[in-house]
C-alpha cells in the first residue's frame, strides 16, 4: 500500500464479521487495499452462504461507507443509521 511518507510498503487490511450474541467470528477476509470500501458486502455474502440466513443488523465504521454499498444494504432491507439519528 502507498504510505504518506515512505512510498509503498507491504500492508494488509483485515475484515471480519462477528456474531453479536456469541462473539463468534463468522467470516473473514484480508486484502491489500488501503480502504475498507467495497469489503462489507462480500463478508455479508459469506455469512449468508455459510449459515443460510442473512444478517439482520450490520454495524460498521465509516471506512466501509460508499454509495454502492449503502444502496445494496438498503435493498437487503438492512437499516442504516448514522451517529445521533433516532
Secondary structure, 3 states (H helix, E strand, C coil): CECCCCCECCCCEEEEEECCCCCCEEEEEEECCCCCCCCHHHHHHHHHHHHCCCCCCCCCCHHHCCHHHHHHHHHCCCCCCCCCCC
